[in-house]
Amino acid sequence: MTLSLALHLFEDFFWSAIDATGFALLFNVPRKALLTCALLGGIGHLTRTITHEFIPLDLAFATLIGSTIIGFGGHLFAKPLKTPHTVLSVPGVIPMIPGTFAYRAMIGFLRFSQSTSATGSSPILVDATSFAVRTILILSAIAVGIVIPNLLIFRKRPVI
Amino acid sequence: MSQSRNKKALTHEALTDIIDLALWAGQLLLQNGASSHRVEETVHQIGTGLGCDWMDVLVSHNAIVVTTISAGDFRTKIRRIPKHGVDLTVVTAINRLRYRISDGTIDAGKLRDELQRISTRKPMYPFWLTALMVGLACGAFCRLFGGGYEAFALTTVASTTGMLVRGLLLREEFNPYLMVIVAAFVTSLIAALGKYLGIIDYPVALAAGVLMLIPGVPLINMVLDFVRGYVNVGISRGIFGLLITLSIAIGLLLAVSITGVPGL
């Protein structure tokens, strides 16, 4: 039981780290920052999985916690690596993108458009809309989480 | 503005030089995925660091307007930003230049050399490596979504091919929306072939494969811009991100309409 749980959490960390690294390459992140991106991606997604599966929090709320941790991590490593904090946190949050929800919403809307009977199509529409709303909520949680450290702690006075 | 009294009045030529350098740095930032606040702050710091009294910067989605002021004399210039991409190495390099300017360890001539070096630098990673790693990243998405190892391999192959197609179309300067539609179509078509290869969870590969095309940087910059008060730039970025996302959906739906629509 505990072994399979540990394996589950390790896989979660591992694949999110791979994910963040791939997107860091796509965004042409400096070589020195790659490992940090992978680490932040793994830790952030692991945090989301733990808070979602064990507390259990709603997935959008768990995403907010995960991406806030990534946001703080970006600020933490920005000074020693001499990079802007977003360079580290943007690839880090990529693993939390709700791909399956977006896919289900899309396929649902397609089926709705192809459906011929009104009674048969309404549950399809309700399902698709629900997935679309969850997708938007999770995406917003990702973006807001990155910004939260700026709002709470790093409120540097604007130079302009 | 109190410190400005210690500054020497600049000649009109010096002002021209400074506005060129500041605009160049701002253009590189905005082209490569920096938030509006970072663009404005950097342009301002470069100008005042090189001797201007004040810089006023207007950032838009596809142009920057800058006015430099020195002892009553002023110059204004507009720079168009025709193309947007993501290159965070450029953003990092210019961020470092900004601190060197406020330290006073770099002058206008050296700054010009550095900007020239940054804008002509080759990509940090070879194209095939990026394509392969992004393919693996989509495979990782597939595993995170609960797909098996067969679906993982399928996603990796599909997304790597999609990345190669995207790179080819990018080089030939196709319209970005068309590029995304074609790349999403190719990726989804390969992932949908899993149906005929007997991979049961191929719908997971369909959902995971196209995620490499998600406009993550514009969407996150949108929120950063909203929070910092650049609402107009944020709206432009959001609409751009939405259109790219719709293009992904079009490519995917075209592919599954050929092979039959699988539920997840």
Boltz contact constraints between the chains, C-beta under 6 A:
constraints:
  - contact:
      token1: [A, 15]
      token2: [B, 140]
      max_distance: 6.0
  - contact:
      token1: [A, 15]
      token2: [B, 143]
      max_distance: 6.0
  - contact:
      token1: [A, 15]
      token2: [B, 144]
      max_distance: 6.0
  - contact:
      token1: [A, 18]
      token2: [B, 136]
      max_distance: 6.0
  - contact:
      token1: [A, 18]
      token2: [B, 140]
      max_distance: 6.0
  - contact:
      token1: [A, 19]
      token2: [B, 137]
      max_distance: 6.0
  - contact:
      token1: [A, 19]
      token2: [B, 140]
      max_distance: 6.0
  - contact:
      token1: [A, 22]
      token2: [B, 133]
      max_distance: 6.0
  - contact:
      token1: [A, 22]
      token2: [B, 134]
      max_distance: 6.0
  - contact:
      token1: [A, 22]
      token2: [B, 136]
      max_distance: 6.0
  - contact:
      token1: [A, 22]
      token2: [B, 137]
      max_distance: 6.0
  - contact:
      token1: [A, 23]
      token2: [B, 137]
      max_distance: 6.0
  - contact:
      token1: [A, 25]
      token2: [B, 125]
      max_distance: 6.0
  - contact:
      token1: [A, 25]
      token2: [B, 130]
      max_distance: 6.0
  - contact:
      token1: [A, 25]
      token2: [B, 133]
      max_distance: 6.0
  - contact:
      token1: [A, 26]
      token2: [B, 134]
      max_distance: 6.0
  - contact:
      token1: [A, 27]
      token2: [B, 86]
      max_distance: 6.0
  - contact:
      token1: [A, 27]
      token2: [B, 88]
      max_distance: 6.0
  - contact:
      token1: [A, 28]
      token2: [B, 87]
      max_distance: 6.0
  - contact:
      token1: [A, 28]
      token2: [B, 88]
      max_distance: 6.0
  - contact:
      token1: [A, 28]
      token2: [B, 89]
      max_distance: 6.0
  - contact:
      token1: [A, 28]
      token2: [B, 124]
      max_distance: 6.0
  - contact:
      token1: [A, 29]
      token2: [B, 88]
      max_distance: 6.0
  - contact:
      token1: [A, 30]
      token2: [B, 89]
      max_distance: 6.0
  - contact:
      token1: [A, 30]
      token2: [B, 92]
      max_distance: 6.0
  - contact:
      token1: [A, 82]
      token2: [B, 96]
      max_distance: 6.0
  - contact:
      token1: [A, 83]
      token2: [B, 92]
      max_distance: 6.0
  - contact:
      token1: [A, 84]
      token2: [B, 95]
      max_distance: 6.0
  - contact:
      token1: [A, 87]
      token2: [B, 88]
      max_distance: 6.0
  - contact:
      token1: [A, 87]
      token2: [B, 92]
      max_distance: 6.0
  - contact:
      token1: [A, 90]
      token2: [B, 220]
      max_distance: 6.0
  - contact:
      token1: [A, 94]
      token2: [B, 216]
      max_distance: 6.0
  - contact:
      token1: [A, 99]
      token2: [B, 141]
      max_distance: 6.0
  - contact:
      token1: [A, 99]
      token2: [B, 207]
      max_distance: 6.0
  - contact:
      token1: [A, 99]
      token2: [B, 208]
      max_distance: 6.0
  - contact:
      token1: [A, 99]
      token2: [B, 211]
      max_distance: 6.0
  - contact:
      token1: [A, 100]
      token2: [B, 145]
      max_distance: 6.0
  - contact:
      token1: [A, 100]
      token2: [B, 207]
      max_distance: 6.0
  - contact:
      token1: [A, 103]
      token2: [B, 207]
      max_distance: 6.0
  - contact:
      token1: [A, 104]
      token2: [B, 264]
      max_distance: 6.0
  - contact:
      token1: [A, 106]
      token2: [B, 249]
      max_distance: 6.0
  - contact:
      token1: [A, 110]
      token2: [B, 253]
      max_distance: 6.0
  - contact:
      token1: [A, 143]
      token2: [B, 220]
      max_distance: 6.0
  - contact:
      token1: [A, 143]
      token2: [B, 223]
      max_distance: 6.0
  - contact:
      token1: [A, 147]
      token2: [B, 227]
      max_distance: 6.0
  - contact:
      token1: [A, 159]
      token2: [B, 41]
      max_distance: 6.0
  - contact:
      token1: [A, 160]
      token2: [B, 40]
      max_distance: 6.0
  - contact:
      token1: [A, 160]
      token2: [B, 44]
      max_distance: 6.0
